[in-house]
Amino acid sequence: MLSDILGRFKVHVLVVVMFLLPAISLFLSRGKPGRGVLDSLMIQVMSVAQTGGSVGLGYFDQLWQDYVDLRGLREENERLRQQVARFEEERARLIGVLQENARLRQMVEFKESRTDLKLRPARVIGRDVTPYFRVLRVKLDIREVNSPIRPQMAVVTYEGVVGQVVEVYDDNFAEIMLVSDPRSKIDVISQRNRTRGLIHGLGHRKDYEARLAHLRRKDEVAEGDQIVTSGKAGVFPQELLVGKVTSVEKRPWGLDQKAIVEPTVDFGRLEEVFIVTGEYAAGVRP
């Protein structure tokens, strides 16, 4: 407050002081001829005051200008910071829109490539992950009212098989049992040589791996083999990707062998799915 008053009236104060000092000197030396000691002293004081006032005024002007410039720079920096924050927010939103558009485009392409399937879209709204079972909760597209959802319907996406329906609530919400769930059993074949087996989840805490079991010792299964649905069990349509073989366990005894399969679907990033309705819906809870 004081600095603002001095800055506004500094010239006026200096002028008043410059006029008051000669007036005081004149009053004190009235009636006395010549220049007295007081006059000389006043002249010296005036000289010093004028010189100091000029220097001080210049310094004060510079200081005041620096303060004004600094405050303006601070305000400009704050405006720039807010503008950068808005740009970052818009950039993040744009990236999200582009990613969603890419996913939806792939979903549309998948639906157009499988015209043999009746697919009802749904959006993932929650996950329930434990060491023993893995479940997705999805919200169904209520516009597809002519496609009722029942338990054991297959759930897929453009990446491959997600799992199957286990519960339906008011035809608007459903719970999906993932491929990696220990309760899940899917009849599959190797895309390379049509070797047949059964995939069931391992229920691991840190990954979504599944086991490919019921393989005969003479069946040839190798790392990197793509595993697809066989279409034999009546739940999953044929030739849907399930996963890729990451390791093969061949024991020196027994009649069968086992392999570990990594699902092709990235369940951690899953946001949209299709539920296969129609002839593949058995209506039996797993």
C-alpha positions as CSV (number, residue, x, y, z in Angstrom):
1,M,0.0,0.0,0.0
2,L,2.8,2.5,1.0
3,S,4.8,1.7,-2.1
4,D,1.8,2.3,-4.3
5,I,1.2,5.7,-2.7
6,L,4.9,6.7,-3.0
7,G,5.0,5.5,-6.5
8,R,1.9,7.6,-7.4
9,F,2.9,10.9,-5.6
10,K,6.7,10.8,-5.6
11,V,7.1,13.8,-7.9
12,H,4.6,15.9,-5.9
13,V,6.5,15.1,-2.6
14,L,9.8,16.1,-4.1
15,V,8.5,19.4,-5.5
16,V,7.0,20.3,-2.1
17,V,10.3,19.6,-0.3
18,M,12.2,21.7,-2.8
19,F,9.9,24.7,-2.2
20,L,9.7,24.3,1.5
21,L,13.5,24.5,2.1
22,P,14.0,27.9,0.5
23,A,11.0,29.3,2.2
24,I,12.2,28.2,5.6
25,S,15.7,29.7,4.9
26,L,14.1,33.0,3.8
27,F,12.0,33.2,6.8
28,L,14.9,32.6,9.2
29,S,17.2,35.2,7.5
30,R,14.6,37.9,7.3
31,G,16.0,41.4,8.3
32,K,19.6,40.2,8.3
33,P,21.9,41.5,5.5
34,G,24.2,39.2,3.7
35,R,24.2,35.5,3.6
36,G,24.3,34.0,7.0
37,V,25.5,30.7,8.2
38,L,22.1,29.2,7.9
39,D,21.8,30.3,4.3
40,S,25.0,28.7,3.4
41,L,24.0,25.6,5.2
42,M,20.6,25.5,3.5
43,I,22.3,26.0,0.1
44,Q,24.6,23.0,0.8
45,V,21.6,21.0,2.0
46,M,19.7,22.0,-1.1
47,S,22.5,21.0,-3.3
48,V,22.9,17.6,-1.7
49,A,19.1,17.2,-1.6
50,Q,18.8,18.0,-5.3
51,T,21.7,15.7,-6.3
52,G,20.5,12.9,-4.0
53,G,16.9,13.5,-5.0
54,S,17.8,13.2,-8.7
55,V,19.8,10.0,-8.1
56,G,17.2,8.6,-5.7
57,L,14.4,9.4,-8.1
58,G,16.2,7.7,-10.9
59,Y,16.9,4.7,-8.8
60,F,13.3,4.6,-7.5
61,D,12.0,4.8,-11.1
62,Q,14.2,2.0,-12.1
63,L,13.2,-0.1,-9.1
64,W,9.5,0.6,-9.7
65,Q,9.9,-0.3,-13.4
66,D,11.6,-3.6,-12.5
67,Y,8.8,-4.4,-10.1
68,V,6.1,-3.7,-12.7
69,D,8.0,-5.8,-15.3
70,L,8.5,-8.6,-12.8
71,R,4.8,-8.7,-11.9
72,G,3.9,-8.6,-15.5
73,L,6.3,-11.5,-16.2
74,R,4.8,-13.5,-13.4
75,E,1.3,-13.0,-14.7
76,E,2.4,-14.0,-18.2
77,N,4.1,-17.1,-16.9
78,E,0.9,-18.1,-15.1
79,R,-1.1,-17.5,-18.3
80,L,1.4,-19.7,-20.2
81,R,1.2,-22.4,-17.5
82,Q,-2.5,-22.5,-17.7
83,Q,-2.4,-22.6,-21.5
84,V,0.1,-25.5,-21.5
85,A,-2.1,-27.4,-19.0
86,R,-5.1,-26.9,-21.3
87,F,-3.0,-28.1,-24.3
88,E,-1.9,-31.2,-22.4
89,E,-5.5,-32.0,-21.4
90,E,-6.7,-31.6,-25.0
91,R,-3.8,-33.8,-26.2
92,A,-4.7,-36.5,-23.7
93,R,-8.4,-36.4,-24.7
94,L,-7.4,-36.5,-28.4
95,I,-5.2,-39.5,-27.9
96,G,-8.0,-41.3,-26.1
97,V,-10.5,-40.5,-28.9
98,L,-8.0,-41.7,-31.5
99,Q,-7.4,-45.0,-29.6
100,E,-11.1,-45.5,-29.2
101,N,-11.7,-44.9,-32.9
102,A,-9.0,-47.4,-33.7
103,R,-10.6,-50.1,-31.4
104,L,-14.1,-49.5,-32.8
105,R,-12.8,-49.6,-36.3
106,Q,-11.2,-53.0,-35.6
107,M,-14.4,-54.2,-33.9
108,V,-16.4,-53.2,-37.0
109,E,-14.0,-54.9,-39.3
110,F,-14.2,-58.1,-37.2
111,K,-18.0,-58.0,-37.3
112,E,-18.0,-57.5,-41.1
113,S,-15.5,-60.4,-41.5
114,R,-17.7,-62.8,-39.5
115,T,-21.1,-62.3,-41.1
116,D,-21.9,-65.8,-40.1
117,L,-22.2,-64.7,-36.4
118,K,-24.9,-62.7,-34.7
119,L,-22.9,-60.3,-32.4
120,R,-24.3,-58.1,-29.7
121,P,-21.9,-55.3,-28.5
122,A,-21.1,-54.6,-24.9
123,R,-18.8,-52.3,-23.0
124,V,-16.6,-53.4,-20.1
125,I,-17.5,-51.6,-16.9
126,G,-15.6,-53.6,-14.2
127,R,-13.3,-56.4,-13.3
128,D,-13.2,-58.9,-10.5
129,V,-9.8,-60.6,-10.3
130,T,-8.8,-63.2,-7.7
131,P,-6.3,-66.1,-7.7
132,Y,-9.1,-68.5,-8.3
133,F,-11.4,-67.0,-10.9
134,R,-11.4,-64.0,-13.2
135,V,-14.6,-62.3,-14.2
136,L,-15.4,-59.2,-16.3
137,R,-18.6,-57.2,-15.8
138,V,-20.0,-55.7,-19.0
139,K,-22.9,-53.4,-19.8
140,L,-24.9,-54.6,-22.8
141,D,-26.0,-52.4,-25.7
142,I,-29.7,-51.9,-24.8
143,R,-30.5,-51.0,-28.4
144,E,-30.1,-54.7,-29.3
145,V,-33.3,-55.7,-27.6
146,N,-34.0,-58.5,-30.0
147,S,-30.8,-60.4,-28.9
148,P,-31.4,-61.7,-25.4
149,I,-28.4,-62.8,-23.5
150,R,-28.2,-66.1,-21.7
151,P,-25.5,-68.0,-19.7
152,Q,-22.8,-69.9,-21.7
153,M,-22.9,-67.5,-24.6
154,A,-19.5,-66.9,-26.1
155,V,-17.8,-63.5,-25.7
156,V,-15.3,-62.4,-28.3
157,T,-13.4,-59.4,-29.6
158,Y,-11.3,-58.7,-32.7
159,E,-8.3,-60.1,-30.9
160,G,-9.9,-63.4,-30.1
161,V,-11.9,-65.3,-27.5
162,V,-12.6,-63.5,-24.2
163,G,-14.7,-66.1,-22.4
164,Q,-18.4,-66.9,-21.8
165,V,-21.4,-65.4,-20.0
166,V,-22.1,-66.8,-16.5
167,E,-24.7,-64.4,-15.2
168,V,-27.2,-61.9,-16.7
169,Y,-29.0,-59.1,-14.8
170,D,-32.1,-57.4,-16.2
171,D,-30.8,-58.0,-19.8
172,N,-28.6,-54.9,-19.3
173,F,-25.6,-56.3,-17.4
174,A,-23.7,-59.5,-17.6
175,E,-20.7,-61.2,-16.0
176,I,-18.2,-62.9,-18.2
177,M,-15.9,-65.8,-17.2
178,L,-12.5,-65.3,-18.8
179,V,-10.5,-67.9,-20.7
180,S,-7.9,-67.8,-17.8
181,D,-10.6,-68.8,-15.2
182,P,-10.0,-72.3,-13.9
183,R,-13.6,-73.1,-14.5
184,S,-13.3,-72.3,-18.2
185,K,-13.1,-75.2,-20.6
186,I,-12.8,-74.6,-24.4
187,D,-12.4,-77.2,-27.1
188,V,-9.5,-76.0,-29.4
189,I,-7.2,-77.1,-32.2
190,S,-3.8,-76.0,-33.4
191,Q,-4.1,-73.9,-36.5
192,R,-0.9,-75.3,-37.9
193,N,-1.7,-79.0,-37.9
194,R,-5.2,-79.3,-36.4
195,T,-4.1,-81.1,-33.3
196,R,-7.0,-81.1,-30.8
197,G,-7.0,-80.3,-27.1
198,L,-8.8,-78.6,-24.2
199,I,-7.9,-75.3,-22.8
200,H,-8.6,-74.4,-19.2
201,G,-7.5,-71.4,-17.1
202,L,-4.8,-71.6,-14.5
203,G,-6.1,-68.7,-12.4
204,H,-2.7,-67.2,-11.8
205,R,-2.6,-64.0,-9.8
206,K,-0.1,-62.1,-12.1
207,D,-1.0,-63.3,-15.6
208,Y,-3.8,-64.8,-17.7
209,E,-2.2,-68.0,-18.8
210,A,-4.1,-71.2,-19.6
211,R,-3.2,-74.8,-20.0
212,L,-3.6,-76.8,-23.2
213,A,-4.4,-80.4,-22.0
214,H,-5.6,-83.7,-23.3
215,L,-2.8,-83.8,-25.9
216,R,-1.6,-87.3,-27.0
217,R,2.1,-87.9,-26.8
218,K,2.2,-88.3,-30.6
219,D,0.5,-85.0,-31.2
220,E,2.9,-82.4,-32.4
221,V,2.6,-79.1,-30.6
222,A,5.4,-76.4,-30.7
223,E,6.0,-73.0,-29.2
224,G,4.4,-70.3,-31.3
225,D,1.5,-72.4,-32.5
226,Q,-1.7,-70.5,-32.8
227,I,-4.6,-72.1,-31.0
228,V,-8.2,-71.6,-32.3
229,T,-11.6,-72.8,-31.3
230,S,-12.7,-76.1,-32.9
231,G,-16.4,-75.3,-32.9
232,K,-17.2,-78.9,-31.6
233,A,-18.6,-78.1,-28.2
234,G,-21.5,-76.0,-29.4
235,V,-20.6,-72.8,-27.5
236,F,-17.7,-71.2,-29.4
237,P,-17.8,-70.7,-33.1
238,Q,-15.1,-72.3,-35.2
239,E,-11.7,-70.6,-36.0
240,L,-11.7,-67.9,-33.3
241,L,-8.2,-67.2,-32.0
242,V,-7.7,-68.3,-28.4
243,G,-4.0,-67.9,-27.7
244,K,-0.4,-68.8,-28.6
245,V,1.6,-71.7,-27.2
246,T,4.5,-70.4,-25.1
247,S,5.9,-73.7,-23.7
248,V,5.4,-77.4,-24.1
249,E,5.7,-80.0,-21.3
250,K,6.7,-83.4,-22.5
251,R,7.0,-85.9,-19.7
252,P,9.0,-89.1,-20.0
253,W,6.0,-91.1,-18.9
254,G,2.2,-91.1,-19.4
255,L,0.1,-91.0,-22.5
256,D,-0.4,-87.3,-22.9
257,Q,1.5,-84.0,-22.9
258,K,0.6,-80.4,-21.8
259,A,1.4,-76.9,-23.0
260,I,1.0,-73.4,-21.7
261,V,-1.0,-70.9,-23.8
262,E,-1.0,-67.1,-23.6
263,P,-4.4,-65.7,-24.6
264,T,-4.3,-63.4,-27.6
265,V,-6.7,-60.9,-25.9
266,D,-5.1,-58.3,-23.6
267,F,-7.7,-58.5,-20.8
268,G,-6.1,-55.7,-18.9
269,R,-6.9,-53.2,-21.6
270,L,-10.2,-54.7,-22.8
271,E,-13.0,-52.1,-23.2
272,E,-15.4,-53.4,-25.8
273,V,-16.6,-57.0,-26.6
274,F,-19.1,-58.9,-28.6
275,I,-21.5,-61.5,-27.2
276,V,-22.3,-64.2,-29.7
277,T,-26.0,-64.8,-29.8
278,G,-28.1,-67.2,-31.8
279,E,-27.4,-70.9,-32.4
280,Y,-24.3,-70.9,-30.2
281,A,-26.3,-70.0,-27.0
282,A,-26.8,-73.2,-25.0
283,G,-28.4,-71.5,-22.1
284,V,-26.6,-73.6,-19.5
285,R,-24.6,-72.0,-16.7
286,P,-20.9,-73.3,-16.7
